[in-house]
Amino acid sequence: MARKSKKEINLSTNTCKWKVGLYLRLSADDGENYESDSITNQREFIYQYLNQEENIFIGEEYIDDGFSGTTFNRPGFKQMIKDITNEKINTVIVKDLSRLGRNYIEVGNYLEQVFPLYNIRFIAINDDIDTVKKPNSISNIIVPIKNLMNDEYARDISQKVKSALLSKSKEGKWVGGTAPYGYMKNPENKHQLIINPDEAKIVKTIFRRSLKGDGRIKICKYLNNNFVLCRKEIQRRNKRNLSLSDTTIERRYFWGTTTIGRMLENEAYIENLTYNKTGNFSYKSTRQIKKPRSEWIIVEDTHEAIIDKKTFDKVQKEIVERYHPRSETKNESIYNGILKCNDCNSAMSKQTDNRSGRNYNYYTCLKHRISNDCSMHKFDADELDEIVIKAIRQQVKLVMSLDKAITTLEEDQGQTNSLQSYKTKVSNLEIELEKLKRLKKMAYEDWKFEKISKNIFLENNQDYDNRIDIIVNEIKFFSNKLNNTQNIIKKDEQWINKFRRNKNIRKLTSRTIKELINGIYITNDNNVRIVFNFQDEYKKTIEFLNTIGDKI
């Protein structure tokens, strides 16, 4: 993540022209260069280089330690881009291009599009790239070739790591991270699983209750209510030196149905290790895809079993009978991911009771179902549907009234003239900006060919920079005015269209709910709180319309 640095190079902040951001990255995919590319070595290398530069001040360091170069979803990098857009830095420096990233297409995009867009000076020391001192260095043919080499290196490392793990897994060695619940890694051999006696008792309890007919929710509730701490809660308490037996300490983590479901289907409990059950679309992607059982790697008798195979097979049969017909019950909630308990923020799950031959549907707090740490929040499903439809209709009316006001505004000739005025202003400023840039370049050439002295060049250059800064700020100001006005008075704006097409809503669908609603919250006293999407857009439109007052 980003870290501030107060170190100055040569000049004080008052005379600094280049506000530098150091970007440092290291990951396991750096292979044999891991040590030489350590964060400390990268930092020292860059400081040595900058000590020879003028007009430099290091304002920020951005560090991604342990993040692959194949993805740009890194906290330090994202903070650096944010600071670039906020003009906190105007220079980015790295040891070499591979530190910036190993994704050929994305690196090229930042070098050729993003950095020039924000007038960022980019320096890659080992690759002899400096977009100010050597403007042509970024377009040198060797740059895309090096990016391709870095990309290929990441792909090759990914393949080698994958092959090594598959080879070990076929030998029956444990190559995962955390051991399955009920086991731990052998302290003398990290590739071998041994039984964790305390956790193994819980595993047996879970399978025993499943055989009795308890579903995942009932099993969760039994464990949580009997103060059986899940592994994550135990780890949290150990880390903070909290008692494992004190029931008065607030629990942050509970047993969940997903965890129970995975445990009941885990063949590790019958001495088998299964690998290659999922994979990535590519070495650049973190998205997992499920693979058919025919592609799994299953190695039997690799460690001591906790559950006998007969019991395990019975549980698998009951799981199929219990959960697979679920799609035929049509009991899926259209509020999935949207309906929540107002007190604990847990999901509200749909339940069905049969009363006098008819089904009665209702929602209850999921946390209440798996533990006693929250109240039921029971709410009738049909009543909720009526409330939501009524709320949507009311919200649609409000948005349509805004739409009508926007239409009036769009037809107002004075506002149209105002838009044209902004466009003309921006256009004229951009012409003036290009003229100043040409004059600045000519002054540089005059100095290089000794037509003017260095002092005159520096004086003129500073004057041009000051005027360019003023114009750039003016362009930004009027462009924002233009964009904000255009976005707001657009009758066909996407968010308004989503409400418009639900003007005559009669039946709720999952798509409609997710499109219009951010969250629905049920309180303990059976009140319903609905938070609609596009709140910021709605408020911004109201504020804009209020500013023009009599014009509409």
C-alpha positions, 0 to 999 in steps of 0.5 A: 500500500502507499506510504509517505516519505519525507526524503528530499533529493537535492532540492527543497519542496519549494523548487521541486518540479517533479513530484515522484511516486516510487512504485515497488513490487515483489512476488513469488513469480520473480523466481531466481531474481526474488532476492535481487528484486526485494523491496529494499533493494528496489528502493535503494536502487531508485534512490541512488538514481534519483540522487543524480537528478534535479528538481526531484522530491519523493512524496509517495512510495507505493508498495505491493509486496506479494502481488503478481505482475499479471494483474493490476488489482493491487492496492499499492498500484490502485492508490498510485493511480488515484494519486495521479488523478488527484495530481499528488504526483506527476512522475512514476519511477520503477526499477524496470518495466517488469515491476510495473507489471507482466501483462503485455496489454495492460502495461502497454495501455498504461504507458501509451494511454493512461500516463500521457493522458495525465502528463505523467513522467515515467522512468524505468531505470534499467530499461533506459526509459524517461519520457521527459529526458528521452521522449522517444524511449517509450516508443522504442521498439524494444519496449513492447518486446520487453513487455512481451518477454515479461508477459511470457515469463509470467506465463512460463512461471505459472506453468512451471508452478502448476506442473510442480504442484500437479506432480507432487499431488499425484504422489499423494502429497498435500500441496494446499495452503491451510489443511482441511478442518480436522487435520493439520500439517505434519510439523516434520513434513508439510506435505503430509496431513495428520489428525488434529484430535480436537477438530476431528471430534467436531468432524465426526459430530457433523457427519453423525448429525447429518446421518440423523437427518439434520440439514446444514442449517440445523448443524450450524445452529447446534455448533454455534449454540453449543459454543463450538468455535469455528477455526476462524474464530479460534484463530482470531482469539489466539491472535488477540490472546482471548480466552477460547472458553469465555462465552461472554466474549463477542463472537465475530465468526460463526459456523456457516452452511457453506463450510458445513456443505464443503466438509460433508463432501470432502473426501479428505476425511476418508484418506483421499486427496483430491486436486484439480477440481477447479482451474483458472481461465488463464494465468492472468485470471483469478476467476475459478471454473469447476472441472468435471470429475473425470479431470480430478486427480484423486489419490487414495490412502494418503493419510489417516481417515476420520470418517469411515467410507461407509458413513461417508457414502451414506451422507453423500447419498442423503445430500443428493436426495436432500438438496438436488430436488431443490430446484423443483420446489421453486422456493428460491427467493427473488430477493437473494443478496438484497433482503437482509436483517436490519440488526445483524446484516445477515441474509433473510432466508425464505422458508415454507410451512404447510398450513391446512393444505396450503403453503405459507412463505415467510422470511427469517434471519439466517443468523437466528437460524444458525445461532441465537445471536439475533432475533427471528425477524419473521416476515410474511413473503406476500406482504413483503412483495406488496410493500416492495411493489408499492415502494417501487411505484412511488420511486418511479413517480418521483423519478418520472417527475425529475424526467419531466423537469429535465425535459423542460430544461432540455428545451430551454434555449437559455440552457442550450446557449449555456452548454454551447458557451462551455463548449466554445470556451473549452475549445478556445482554451485547448487551442491556446494550450497547444500554442503555448506548448509549441512556444515552449518547445521552440524556446527549448530548441532555441536554447539547444542551438544557442540562440538564447541563453540558459537563463532566458530559456529557464525564465521563459520556460517557467513562464510557459509552465505557469500559463499552461498550468492556469489554462489546464485548470481552466479547461478542467473547470469548464469541462467539468461544468460541461460534462455535469450539465450534459449528463444531467440534462440527458433525457435518455440517461441510463438510470432514469430509463431503468425506472421508466421501464418499470412504470407499470410494474405489476409483478416482481422479478429478481432482475427488477429488484436487483436493477432498482434496489440496493438493499431491503432491511427487515427490523425486529419490529417488522418495519421494512427499510428499502434503499434504492440504487442511483441515490447519488444520481438522484440527489445530483439531479435534484441539486442541479434543478434547484440551482436553475430555479425559475428556468424550469 
